[in-house]
Amino acid sequence: MRVAIAADHGGFDQKGILASYIERELGCEVADLGPDTGDSVDYPDYAVKVAHAVASGEADFGVLICGTGIGMALTADKVPGVRASSITSVPFAELFRQHNNGNVVCLSGRFVSVEDNEAIVKAFLTTDFEGGRHERRVAKIMAVDEE
C-alpha cells in the first residue's frame, strides 16, 4: 500500500512521526510530499499535492496534518476523485472508511496527540469499505465531481 503524507507548520511536528509509524508499524510505502521544515507554509499547497497523488493513483491513500485538519480537508476534497475528511477519533476513521470509502484522512496536529493520531491512521488504513448500500451513496458523492 502506498501512502502520500504532507503537513503544514501546524502538523509538521507529527508528520515525520506518523510517516515512520505508517512505514514501520503498518508496512506501507510512504511518500513524504513536504514540507521539509516547520516554517510557516500555506496548507492548500500541500493538500493539493497529496490529493493529486491519490486521485492519479500514485498513492492509494493520503494523510494530511495541519492545525485542525479542517483546512486540509476542505482543499483536498476539491480534487476530483478524492474523499477527504477531518477525523479526530478512531470510530470516525472507521466509519469514514466503511461508509464513505474515504481516501484522504486529515488530522489535527494541535488538538490531537500523536498517539491518538497513530490510532486514527491505523484505523483509517486497515478498515475496509463495506460497499453494499454505501456504494450508491458514494457514487452520488462522486457524481458531484462531474457536475
C-alpha positions as CSV (number, residue, x, y, z in Angstrom):
1,M,0.0,0.0,0.0
2,R,1.3,3.5,-1.0
3,V,0.5,6.4,1.3
4,A,1.2,10.1,0.5
5,I,1.7,12.3,3.5
6,A,2.1,16.1,3.9
7,A,1.6,18.8,6.5
8,D,1.7,22.5,7.1
9,H,3.5,24.1,10.0
10,G,0.7,23.1,12.4
11,G,1.2,19.5,11.6
12,F,4.9,19.4,10.8
13,D,6.0,18.0,14.2
14,Q,3.7,15.0,13.8
15,K,4.4,14.3,10.1
16,G,7.7,12.5,10.5
17,I,6.5,10.5,13.4
18,L,3.4,9.4,11.6
19,A,5.3,8.7,8.4
20,S,7.7,6.4,10.4
21,Y,4.7,4.8,12.1
22,I,3.0,4.1,8.8
23,E,6.1,2.5,7.4
24,R,7.3,0.6,10.4
25,E,4.1,-0.5,12.1
26,L,1.7,-0.7,9.2
27,G,4.2,-1.9,6.5
28,C,3.2,0.8,3.9
29,E,5.4,2.6,1.4
30,V,5.3,6.3,2.3
31,A,5.9,9.3,0.0
32,D,6.6,12.4,2.1
33,L,5.4,15.4,0.0
34,G,6.6,18.1,2.4
35,P,7.4,20.4,3.7
36,D,10.9,19.8,4.8
37,T,10.9,22.3,7.7
38,G,8.4,23.6,10.2
39,D,8.4,27.1,8.7
40,S,5.1,28.7,8.0
41,V,3.5,27.5,4.7
42,D,0.1,27.6,3.1
43,Y,-1.7,24.3,3.8
44,P,-3.6,24.3,0.4
45,D,-0.2,23.8,-1.4
46,Y,0.4,20.6,0.4
47,A,-3.2,19.3,0.5
48,V,-3.3,19.6,-3.3
49,K,-0.1,17.6,-3.7
50,V,-1.4,14.7,-1.7
51,A,-4.9,14.9,-3.2
52,H,-3.5,14.7,-6.7
53,A,-1.2,11.8,-5.8
54,V,-4.3,9.9,-4.6
55,A,-6.5,10.9,-7.5
56,S,-3.9,9.9,-10.0
57,G,-3.3,6.5,-8.4
58,E,0.3,7.4,-7.4
59,A,-0.8,6.8,-3.9
60,D,-3.6,4.5,-2.5
61,F,-4.3,6.8,0.4
62,G,-3.4,10.2,1.7
63,V,-2.6,11.6,5.2
64,L,-2.6,15.3,5.8
65,I,-1.8,17.1,9.1
66,C,-2.5,20.8,9.8
67,G,-3.6,22.6,13.0
68,T,-7.1,21.3,12.9
69,G,-7.3,19.1,9.8
70,I,-10.2,21.2,8.6
71,G,-8.3,23.4,6.0
72,M,-6.5,20.4,4.6
73,A,-9.9,18.5,4.2
74,L,-11.6,21.5,2.5
75,T,-8.8,21.8,0.0
76,A,-8.1,18.1,-0.7
77,D,-11.8,17.3,-1.2
78,K,-12.0,19.8,-4.1
79,V,-9.8,17.5,-6.2
80,P,-12.0,15.2,-8.3
81,G,-11.7,11.6,-7.1
82,V,-10.8,12.5,-3.5
83,R,-12.9,11.9,-0.5
84,A,-11.2,13.7,2.3
85,S,-12.4,14.5,5.9
86,S,-11.0,15.9,9.1
87,I,-11.0,13.0,11.5
88,T,-10.4,13.2,15.3
89,S,-11.3,9.8,16.6
90,V,-10.9,6.1,15.8
91,P,-14.6,5.4,15.4
92,F,-14.9,8.3,12.9
93,A,-11.9,6.9,11.0
94,E,-13.5,3.5,10.8
95,L,-16.9,4.9,9.7
96,F,-15.2,7.2,7.2
97,R,-13.7,4.1,5.5
98,Q,-16.6,1.7,6.0
99,H,-19.4,4.1,4.8
100,N,-17.7,6.8,2.7
101,N,-14.7,4.9,1.2
102,G,-12.6,7.8,2.3
103,N,-9.2,8.0,0.7
104,V,-7.5,11.0,2.4
105,V,-7.6,11.4,6.2
106,C,-6.9,14.9,7.6
107,L,-5.6,15.2,11.1
108,S,-5.2,17.8,13.8
109,G,-1.6,18.4,14.8
110,R,-2.5,20.9,17.5
111,F,-5.5,19.4,19.3
112,V,-5.0,15.6,18.9
113,S,-2.0,13.8,20.4
114,V,0.4,11.9,18.1
115,E,-0.6,8.7,19.9
116,D,-4.2,9.3,19.1
117,N,-3.4,10.2,15.5
118,E,-1.4,7.0,15.1
119,A,-4.5,5.1,16.2
120,I,-6.7,7.1,13.8
121,V,-4.3,6.4,10.9
122,K,-4.1,2.7,11.8
123,A,-7.9,2.5,11.8
124,F,-8.1,4.5,8.5
125,L,-5.6,2.3,6.7
126,T,-6.8,-1.0,8.0
127,T,-10.6,-0.6,7.7
128,D,-12.3,-1.8,4.6
129,F,-15.1,-0.1,2.7
130,E,-18.3,-2.0,3.4
131,G,-19.8,-1.5,-0.1
132,G,-23.5,-2.6,-0.3
133,R,-25.9,0.2,0.4
134,H,-22.9,2.6,0.8
135,E,-21.8,2.2,-2.8
136,R,-24.9,4.0,-4.1
137,R,-24.2,6.9,-1.7
138,V,-20.5,7.2,-2.5
139,A,-21.4,7.1,-6.3
140,K,-23.7,10.1,-5.7
141,I,-21.0,11.9,-3.8
142,M,-18.5,11.3,-6.6
143,A,-21.0,12.4,-9.3
144,V,-20.8,15.9,-7.9
145,D,-17.2,15.9,-9.2
146,E,-18.5,15.7,-12.7
147,E,-21.1,18.5,-12.5
